[in-house]
Amino acid sequence: MRRQTFNEINITPLTDIFLVLLIIMMVIAPMLDQQGLNLAIPDFVEEQNDNKDTKILNIVVTMDNKYFIDDEEISEKDLFNTLKSKVSEYPDGLMIQAEGDSQHGCVVKLMDNARNAGVKSISIMEI
């Protein structure tokens, strides 16, 4: 007796596998806890001239990933202690001025240290 040859591929098992993978992804996706930054994007309004003096701490992050406060370099290990000591002097928050070629990780590290030191408001600007 001669066996018949199949000229078509049976895709039913492949479809079953894809459906199981889809169901697994649909069940697991809501369980993933992704942490991110809560950023409030300001509305662009005309600049108001207030006579109120604001006290904002300016920190510059250079392209070689160094931190400067008032033209004084702050080492990475002293960053938290320096921010902790200056929080009470600058109640209006922190302005991070990052050069375009600075690393994202250095800016995030600065933001984390600032939050842990008690800074309530952080702004970022590219210079």
Summary of the structure (lengths in Angstrom):
residues: 127
radius of gyration: 26.8
end to end distance: 82.4
largest distance: 100.8
contacts: 233
relative contact order: 0.14
helix: 33%
strand: 17%
